[in-house]
Amino acid sequence: MQLPGPGGGAGVGDAGQVYANLGFRSFLRGFIVSSDFVRSPGGGWLNESGVKTQLAGISVSYSRTQLNEFSSEAFRPAGDPLKTRNKIRFDGTLPGPSRARLPVALEVQRDQSVSGAVQTALSGRVSAHVRQVSASNQMTWQQSGGHVTAGGAFQLSSRSVDLGLAGQLGYSVKPEAKLDTVTLSASKRLGPSYLLNLGLVRAIASRETIATVGLNKSLGRYGLGLSASHSSGGDFSVALQLFIAMSREPRLALWRFAAQPKADSGAASVRVFLDDNSNGIMDLAEEPLANVALTVNGSRAPVRTDAAGVALLDRLPTRQGVNIAVDAQTLEDPSWVPQRKGVRLVPRPGNVAELDFPVTMTSEIDGTVYLAEGAKKRGMGSVIIELLDFKMAVVSSIESSSDGFYIIPAVDQGSYHVRVSPEQIVKFGLLDPGMREVTIGPDGKYINGVDFVLVKKTVPSGPPDEKK
């Protein structure tokens, strides 16, 4: 069961009017039940209740809408306004040739107005896809006030890479069977940004033919829509549309332009830099990191940081948590590690959040573990070496190789202790060789030769690398 919270309890309709909404959702043994109550600014109300389920592989949904002096963009005021609407819909597939499946849909809708007038509509659609050709046929039957009409549209379409072709026949069945319209269209992509559209429509009854051409630009710093049409009756028209979306990068005070809208989405200005002193703040002498990729909810974003170490992430989803992180694989030096694994942000429309990701230089600690046997010593494998911070908490651990050599990778700046695991010392009857103190500086210099020489106690006990 789910009740929408305050964030989903009101919406803004046409003319900036506020509609109050209360909804109910429940999942019961394969059924999805819902009910929504909406109150308009004028005091009218609407209730839409429905149920969805699946029967024998067919999706079935039913909804009932009741209105009382309610108006909105979907339900415009009228002389005889709608009172109730009942709708039932079936979606499924039928077996076709060569194991193909034919998607089908059937919908029945019954509207009743305040005066008691009833309008019934029955619509169905069947589709097929064979190789690169798609075919569909949709028919609608309507009855209103004793008058019956029926008609449909048959469409064929095909697309290959950057070229699309389509044709449609519009026809009537009642009150008279006839062909109404013939439509042909083609689209051709001209590079990644431009799309050319051509169209031809023939109205059979009026014997009028309309030719159209359009050029659209949807990527880049601006969007463009240019269209023209000419009819056999002598009418001619030309239209030009220009789309520009703007956002401001707050750190660099630069305006960014785009063809796609972005006003209703969120954005984040992300800066990545090499934090030499590990204070988490970008000081004047510290280096910004360019060409670093970022991830949004685990997926790599299409932009990278510039020479100033800054990247603007726009079109982020709003009013929900978004996880932003540095893609460590794109850092130039493998010893660089982001101090922050990630940041969870809730973007707001029209607002640009500022995030910093300091990157520090890490180091490596290596050495060899020896087992002393009289005057001789040899490398000892399978020994666990532990790295402890200044609070004596284990930061990481590593196991020595068969020759006794070990490497502790990706160690951040700071002071540490290195030791052999106390559990192994006790288990194998070894004398404690003590701990080694090491300090990792800002330069990330590797620490070499942190060796351990292990000596057995008087009671014999096999070393960890002696396995039988």
VENKAUR-V429256 format. One record per residue. N is the residue number from 1. RES is the residue in one small letter. OMEGA is omega in whole degrees, 0 to 359 (none if undefined). NEAR is the number of other C-alpha atoms within 12 Angstrom. Layout:
N RES OMEGA NEAR
N RES OMEGA NEAR
This chain:
1 m 182 14
2 q 173 16
3 l 179 18
4 p 180 20
5 g 183 12
6 p 181 13
7 g 181 15
8 g 187 19
9 g 180 20
10 a 179 22
11 g 180 21
12 v 181 19
13 g 180 21
14 d 180 16
15 a 177 11
16 g 180 12
17 q 183 17
18 v 178 19
19 y 176 28
20 a 185 27
21 n 173 28
22 l 184 27
23 g 181 28
24 f 177 25
25 r 178 21
26 s 179 20
27 f 186 15
28 l 172 13
29 r 178 10
30 g 178 14
31 f 173 20
32 i 183 24
33 v 181 25
34 s 175 29
35 s 181 28
36 d 175 29
37 f 181 27
38 v 178 35
39 r 182 30
40 s 180 29
41 p 180 24
42 g 179 17
43 g 177 16
44 g 181 22
45 w 179 26
46 l 173 33
47 n 176 30
48 e 179 30
49 s 182 29
50 g 177 28
51 v 179 26
52 k 177 28
53 t 179 24
54 q 182 19
55 l 178 14
56 a 179 11
57 g 180 13
58 i 177 19
59 s 183 25
60 v 177 26
61 s 178 29
62 y 178 29
63 s 176 27
64 r 180 26
65 t 177 31
66 q 182 31
67 l 176 34
68 n 180 25
69 e 182 28
70 f 177 30
71 s 179 28
72 s 177 28
73 e 180 15
74 a 181 12
75 f 183 26
76 r 176 16
77 p 181 19
78 a 179 15
79 g 177 10
80 d 188 17
81 p 180 25
82 l 179 30
83 k 179 32
84 t 175 31
85 r 176 31
86 n 184 28
87 k 175 30
88 i 186 28
89 r 177 29
90 f 177 28
91 d 179 27
92 g 179 25
93 t 176 22
94 l 178 19
95 p 180 15
96 g 180 16
97 p 177 11
98 s 177 10
99 r 178 12
100 a 177 15
101 r 181 17
102 l 177 24
103 p 179 27
104 v 177 26
105 a 179 28
106 l 183 27
107 e 176 29
108 v 181 26
109 q 179 28
110 r 179 30
111 d 174 30
112 q 181 26
113 s 181 27
114 v 181 20
115 s 182 15
116 g 178 16
117 a 184 20
118 v 175 25
119 q 182 28
120 t 180 29
121 a 176 29
122 l 181 29
123 s 179 29
124 g 182 28
125 r 174 28
126 v 184 29
127 s 177 29
128 a 178 28
129 h 180 23
130 v 184 20
131 r 182 13
132 q 182 17
133 v 176 19
134 s 179 25
135 a 178 25
136 s 176 28
137 n 180 28
138 q 179 28
139 m 179 29
140 t 176 28
141 w 183 27
142 q 175 28
143 q 180 23
144 s 178 20
145 g 180 15
146 g 180 11
147 h 183 15
148 v 174 20
149 t 178 25
150 a 180 27
151 g 181 29
152 g 180 30
153 a 176 30
154 f 186 28
155 q 172 30
156 l 179 27
157 s 179 28
158 s 179 24
159 r 176 21
160 s 179 17
161 v 186 14
162 d 181 19
163 l 178 21
164 g 179 25
165 l 180 26
166 a 175 29
167 g 183 29
168 q 174 29
169 l 175 28
170 g 186 29
171 y 176 29
172 s 176 26
173 v 177 20
174 k 3 19
175 p 182 15
176 e 178 13
177 a 182 14
178 k 175 20
179 l 184 24
180 d 186 25
181 t 172 28
182 v 183 28
183 t 174 30
184 l 180 26
185 s 178 29
186 a 177 28
187 s 182 28
188 k 179 25
189 r 180 23
190 l 184 17
191 g 184 15
192 p 189 15
193 s 190 22
194 y 177 24
195 l 179 27
196 l 180 29
197 n 175 30
198 l 181 29
199 g 178 30
200 l 182 26
201 v 179 29
202 r 175 27
203 a 187 23
204 i 185 19
205 a 183 15
206 s 182 15
207 r 179 16
208 e 178 20
209 t 180 24
210 i 177 29
211 a 181 28
212 t 174 30
213 v 181 27
214 g 177 28
215 l 183 28
216 n 175 32
217 k 187 30
218 s 180 28
219 l 179 22
220 g 185 21
221 r 178 21
222 y 176 23
223 g 185 26
224 l 175 27
225 g 180 26
226 l 182 24
227 s 178 25
228 a 178 24
229 s 179 24
230 h 180 21
231 s 179 21
232 s 177 18
233 g 177 15
234 g 179 12
235 d 181 15
236 f 179 16
237 s 177 17
238 v 180 16
239 a 178 17
240 l 178 16
241 q 179 19
242 l 181 21
243 f 177 23
244 i 174 24
245 a 184 27
246 m 172 26
247 s 184 32
248 r 175 28
249 e 190 26
250 p 184 22
251 r 184 21
252 l 181 19
253 a 180 13
254 l 177 15
255 w 178 16
256 r 182 24
257 f 181 23
258 a 180 25
259 a 183 26
260 q 181 26
261 p 180 26
262 k 185 28
263 a 183 25
264 d 178 21
265 s 180 26
266 g 181 31
267 a 178 36
268 a 173 42
269 s 185 37
270 v 178 43
271 r 180 43
272 v 183 45
273 f 178 42
274 l 185 39
275 d 185 35
276 d 183 29
277 n 176 27
278 s 178 29
279 n 178 18
280 g 182 22
281 i 178 24
282 m 177 26
283 d 187 16
284 l 185 12
285 a 185 12
286 e 191 23
287 e 171 23
288 p 182 31
289 l 182 35
290 a 175 24
291 n 177 26
292 v 179 37
293 a 179 34
294 l 177 40
295 t 176 29
296 v 184 29
297 n 175 21
298 g 180 18
299 s 182 16
300 r 179 21
301 a 183 26
302 p 182 17
303 v 176 25
304 r 181 28
305 t 179 30
306 d 182 21
307 a 178 17
308 a 181 24
309 g 187 34
310 v 174 35
311 a 178 43
312 l 176 39
313 l 180 38
314 d 183 37
315 r 175 29
316 l 177 34
317 p 185 26
318 t 176 24
319 r 174 18
320 q 183 17
321 g 177 17
322 v 180 27
323 n 181 26
324 i 182 37
325 a 174 37
326 v 175 43
327 d 187 32
328 a 180 28
329 q 181 19
330 t 175 24
331 l 187 28
332 e 183 18
333 d 180 20
334 p 179 20
335 s 176 27
336 w 181 36
337 v 176 35
338 p 177 36
339 q 181 31
340 r 178 23
341 k 180 20
342 g 179 24
343 v 175 27
344 r 186 20
345 l 172 28
346 v 183 22
347 p 176 30
348 r 180 24
349 p 177 23
350 g 182 24
351 n 179 28
352 v 178 31
353 a 179 30
354 e 181 26
355 l 176 34
356 d 175 33
357 f 176 40
358 p 178 34
359 v 181 42
360 t 176 41
361 m 178 34
362 t 183 33
363 s 175 30
364 e 176 30
365 i 178 37
366 d 180 32
367 g 181 32
368 t 176 34
369 v 180 38
370 y 170 33
371 l 181 33
372 a 177 21
373 e 185 16
374 g 180 10
375 a 182 8
376 k 173 12
377 k 180 19
378 r 178 23
379 g 185 28
380 m 181 34
381 g 177 26
382 s 175 29
383 v 181 39
384 i 178 31
385 i 183 42
386 e 175 32
387 l 183 38
388 l 176 28
389 d 184 24
390 f 176 17
391 k 180 12
392 m 174 17
393 a 181 15
394 v 180 20
395 v 179 24
396 s 178 25
397 s 182 26
398 i 180 28
399 e 181 30
400 s 179 30
401 s 186 23
402 s 178 19
403 d 177 20
404 g 183 31
405 f 178 29
406 y 174 35
407 i 172 31
408 i 185 32
409 p 170 26
410 a 178 29
411 v 180 37
412 d 177 38
413 q 178 34
414 g 180 26
415 s 185 22
416 y 170 29
417 h 177 30
418 v 182 40
419 r 169 40
420 v 182 40
421 s 180 33
422 p 179 22
423 e 179 18
424 q 178 27
425 i 179 26
426 v 185 19
427 k 186 20
428 f 174 28
429 g 181 21
430 l 172 31
431 l 181 25
432 d 180 23
433 p 181 26
434 g 181 22
435 m 177 22
436 r 178 27
437 e 178 21
438 v 178 29
439 t 177 29
440 i 182 29
441 g 181 23
442 p 182 26
443 d 178 23
444 g 181 29
445 k 181 21
446 y 177 27
447 i 184 30
448 n 171 21
449 g 175 19
450 v 188 32
451 d 175 30
452 f 174 35
453 v 183 29
454 l 181 35
455 v 179 30
456 k 171 27
457 k 183 21
458 t 178 11
459 v 183 13
460 p 176 12
461 s 184 19
462 g 177 22
463 p 185 30
464 p 181 31
465 d 177 25
466 e 183 14
467 k 181 8
468 k none 6
